[in-house]
């Protein structure tokens, strides 16, 4: 079965508030099967435009990634991200 991923492209607009999102989202997503593959770090955009921060979170399946994103506990914490950053969140199915 292919794995599922949540991919986030983020530009933090309130650096004082955003760390609270990271502190609170990590245990929720890990409880739901997440494995953080990329979380911040250096990046380079050789073509096009992009946000400043990139996150790739792996789940056992696409359905697990969707369930984690839609989880009420995560959605509550996601409000912090929405208030403190501009972001694009993508759910993607991997390949076998």
C-alpha positions as CSV (number, residue, x, y, z in Angstrom):
1,X,0.0,0.0,0.0
2,X,1.4,3.4,-0.9
3,X,2.2,5.8,1.9
4,X,0.5,9.1,2.4
5,X,2.1,12.5,2.9
6,X,1.2,15.9,4.2
7,X,3.3,18.5,2.5
8,X,3.4,22.0,3.8
9,X,4.9,25.2,2.2
10,X,4.9,27.9,4.8
11,X,5.9,31.5,5.3
12,X,5.8,32.5,9.0
13,X,4.2,35.9,9.5
14,X,4.2,35.9,13.3
15,X,7.5,34.3,14.6
16,X,6.5,34.8,18.2
17,X,3.3,32.7,17.8
18,X,4.4,30.0,15.3
19,X,6.6,28.0,17.7
20,X,3.5,27.2,19.8
21,X,2.0,25.5,16.7
22,X,5.1,23.4,16.3
23,X,5.1,22.5,20.0
24,X,1.5,21.4,19.9
25,X,1.1,19.8,16.5
26,X,4.0,17.4,16.8
27,X,2.6,15.1,19.5
28,X,-0.8,15.0,17.9
29,X,0.5,14.1,14.5
30,X,3.0,11.5,15.8
31,X,0.1,9.9,17.8
32,X,-1.7,9.6,14.4
33,X,1.2,7.8,12.8
34,X,3.3,10.7,11.4
35,X,7.0,10.6,10.7
36,X,8.5,13.9,9.9
37,X,10.7,13.6,6.8
38,X,11.4,17.3,6.3
39,X,10.7,20.1,8.8
40,X,12.3,23.4,7.9
41,X,16.0,23.3,7.2
42,X,17.8,24.8,4.3
43,X,16.1,25.0,0.9
44,X,16.8,26.4,-2.5
45,X,14.3,27.3,-5.2
46,X,16.0,26.9,-8.5
47,X,12.8,27.6,-10.5
48,X,9.6,29.5,-9.7
49,X,8.6,31.0,-6.4
50,X,8.0,29.3,-3.1
51,X,7.2,29.8,0.6
52,X,10.1,30.0,3.1
53,X,9.6,26.8,5.0
54,X,8.8,23.3,3.8
55,X,7.5,20.3,5.7
56,X,7.0,16.7,4.6
57,X,5.2,14.3,6.9
58,X,4.9,10.6,6.1
59,X,1.9,8.4,7.1
60,X,1.3,4.7,6.6
61,X,-1.3,5.5,3.9
62,X,-3.1,8.3,2.1
63,X,-6.2,7.7,4.2
64,X,-4.1,8.0,7.4
65,X,-2.7,11.4,6.2
66,X,-6.2,12.6,5.4
67,X,-7.5,11.4,8.8
68,X,-4.6,13.2,10.6
69,X,-5.2,16.4,8.8
70,X,-8.9,16.3,9.6
71,X,-8.4,15.2,13.2
72,X,-10.3,17.6,15.5
73,X,-7.3,18.0,17.8
74,X,-5.0,18.8,14.9
75,X,-7.5,21.2,13.4
76,X,-7.7,23.1,16.7
77,X,-4.0,23.6,16.7
78,X,-3.9,24.3,13.0
79,X,-5.7,27.6,13.8
80,X,-2.4,28.8,15.4
81,X,-0.6,28.1,12.1
82,X,-3.4,29.8,10.1
83,X,-3.1,32.9,12.3
84,X,0.7,33.0,12.3
85,X,1.7,32.0,8.8
86,X,0.7,31.9,5.2
87,X,0.7,28.2,4.1
88,X,-0.2,25.8,1.4
89,X,-1.0,22.3,2.7
90,X,-1.2,19.4,0.3
91,X,-2.2,15.7,0.8
92,X,-0.4,13.4,-1.5
93,X,-0.4,9.6,-2.1
94,X,3.0,8.1,-2.6
95,X,3.8,5.2,-4.9
96,X,4.8,1.6,-4.2
